[in-house]
Amino acid sequence: AVVSTQSTGFLKTVLTYLQWEPETVPVCQILVSLFFWVFLYYFSRQFLSHCTREYCCRLVTLVHGLLVTSLSATLHCYFSPAPWNNFGNENKSLHNLILLLSLGYFLFDVAWCCAMGSEEAAMLAHHLVSLVGLGYSLYCNRYGAEVTAVCFGAEITNPLLQFRWFLREHNHYHSLVAAVNDYLFCFSFAFWRFGVGSFLFYKTLASSETSLMVKAGAVSMYLISAVFMFHIARFFTRKYIWKMKKPLAKQD
């Protein structure tokens, strides 16, 4: 009974920590989130000292993708299904937890990318739009349904992308597992970004409860996703479609 009371008290403290007044910047919470990702990166650098900086950064990215996808799926499957019915509503604690984790991660990743000069313009634009959207939702303490739904659609394919990089790093890219992973990544990216994503995009633009700022963010993210989809489609065509056509041409 004592343990149960202590657990309940701890949970109430955490939930209180994840709520604040609208139009307030939760600086302390954001810094805690940023520190968490920096610490995770530092820990991986110490524990995997033989690995490169990019290897450790991608491990952090993998953890973020798995964590945010799991939390977003839990939120939208069990606690708040059909997010388009909750557009413009006040954020719940779980909304804010997802937003804080993602904002802290993107602050870390943007700083890391700028320091290493490792990302292209499209990815940096994606990160900056994400930072603005996450920060705006936290500041308003609203629009969590819209933004966390986007987080789910954006991050659900990220583990597959990171797994692809790790396969290449460990010289297993020319394998059946890598090919299956490529197929899963390409088709799931298209499905979530332009299947489910297009429906959510339409609902966001059509909603009278969603602010102009959120709608502008939705348009920006959709355009950036189109750029990513173009590069993914080109990669898939070159690696798999043309590759299958060449042997057939030789037989003819």
N, C-alpha and C positions, 0 to 999 in steps of 0.2 A: 504493500500500500504506500509506503514511504517512497519507493522507487517510482511508482506510478504518479504520485503527487509531484515529485521532482521533475519527472519527464514532462508532465503537463505544464509546470511552471516554466521550464526551458522552452517548450514549444510556443507558449504565449509570448515570451521574451523575443524569440525569433520573429514571430508574426508582427509584433509591435515594431521591430527593427525594420521590417519590410513595408511599413506604411508611413506616410507623411502627408503634410498638407499640400494641396495643388499649388502649382507655381512656386515650388521650392526645389532647390537643387540638393539632392542627397549626397553631398560631397563625401562624407565619412563612409557611406555604404559603397560608393564608387571606388574610393581608395582601397577599401578592404578587398573588393573584387579584383582590382588591378594587382594588389600585393599577392593575392592567391595565385594568379597566373604567372607573375614574375617568380614567385617562390617555386612553383612547379617546374618552370624552365630551369631555374638555378639548381634545383634538386636533380633533375635529369642530367644536367651538365656534370654534376659531381658524381652521380651514380654511374653514368655512361660516359666517362671521361675519354674513352677511345673513339666516341662518335663525334661527328661534325656538329656545328651549331645548327645547321639546317635540320639535321636529323632530330635533334632535341626540340627544335621549334615545331616540327611536324608532329611530334609526339603530343605536345601541348595542344596543337590544333585538333588532333584526333580525339583527345579527351574532351575538348570543348564540343566538338561535333556530336559525340556520343551522349554527353551529359545534357546538352540543350535539346537534342532530338528526343531523348527519353522524357525529359521534363515537359516539353511541349506536347508530346503525344499523350502523356498522362493528363495534362490539363485539358486538352481538346477532346479526348475520348471519354473521360470520366467526370470531370468537374464543369467543363464549359463546352459541350459539343456544339457544332454549327456556329463557329465564331462570328459569322456574318450577322447573326441575330443579336450579337452583343457589341456591335460597332459603336464607338463613342462612349461606352460605359466607363465608369471608374475602375481603375486597376484593382485586381485582387492581389493578395500576397504572393501567390505563385507566379502571376504575371510579372510582378516586380522582381522576383528572384531570377527569372529567366532573363529579363532585361538587364539586370545588374551583372549577371555572369557574362552575358554577351558584350555589354559595353566595356567591362574591364578587360575581356579578352581582346577586343578589337583595338583598344588603346595600346595594349601590349604589342599586338601584331603589327600595327601601323608603325610604332616606334622601332620595332625590330626590322621591318622591311626597309624603312628609311635609313637606318643605320647600316644595313647590309647591301642596300640597293638591289634587292633580289626580285622585286615584283614589277610587272608591267603596269601601264596606265589604267587599263580596264579594272584590274584587281584593286589598285589603290582607290579608284573611283568607287568601286563596290564597298570598300571598307569605310570610306568617308561618308557615303550615303547611309550606310548602316549606323555609323556613329551618330549622325544627325537624327535619324529616325528613333534610335534607342534613347538618346538623350532627351529628345522632345517628348516622348511618351512618359519618361520618368519625371520630367519637369512638370508636365500637365497632370500626371497621375491618372491619365486616361489613354484610350486607344491601345490598351494592352492586348485586346483580342486580335486586332488587325496585325500588330507588329509581331506578336508571338506566333501567329499563324505563318507569317512570312519567315520567321526564324526556323520554324519546322521545315518548311518547303526548301529553304536554302541550305540547311545543315544536314538533312537526311541523306544526301548523296556525298557529303564531305568525307565520311569514313572510307568510302570506296575509292575516292580520289587519293587519299593518303595511303591506303593499302597498295594502290598502284605504284606510288612513289617508292614505298618500302620494298616491294617486289623487285623493282628495278635496282634499287640500292644493293640488294642482296643477290643480284644476278639470277633472279627467277622470273624475269619479265617474259621470256620466250617459253612460256609453259601454258598448259591448259587452264590452270587456275587464273593466270593473268588474263587470258583471253575471255574467260567467263566473267571476271571482274570488270573488264572493259565493256562488255556487252551490258552488264547490269548497270554500270555507271552511266553510259550513254543513254540508254532507254529510260532509266529512272529519272535522269536529269530532265529529259524531254517531257516525261509524264508529269512530274511534280512542278516544274517551272511553267510549262505551257499547256498542260492539261488541267490539273487542279489549280495551278497558278493563274491561268487565264480566267477561270471562274471567279477566283478570289479577287483578281484585278478588276473585273467587271463590277462585282459587288461593292468594292471599295469606292470606285468612281461614281456608282449610282446611289450610294448611301448619303442621306441628308445629315446623318449624325457624324460623319467623318470630316475632319477639318481639311481646308485647302492644303495645309502643310503636309498632311498624311497622304493626300491624293498626289501631290507633287512627288513625294517620296516613292509612292507606288509606281508612278510613270517612270521615274529614274531607274528604279530597281528592275522594272520590266525591260527597259531598253538595254541595261547592262547585261541582263540575262540573255537577251537576244544576241549580243556580241559573243558571250560565252558559248551559246548554242551554235553559232556559226563556226567557231573554232573547233568545237567538239565534233560537229558534223563533218567538217573537213578532215579532221584526224581519223574518224571512223571510216570515211570513204576511202582515204588513202591506204589505211592499214588493212582493212578487211574486204571492202567491195572490190577495189582494183586488184587486190592480191588474189581474190578468187577468180577474177576475170582473166588474169594473165595465163594461168595454166590451161584454161579453156581455149584461149586464143592459140596457144602452142599446139594443142590437140587438133584444132581445125587446120 
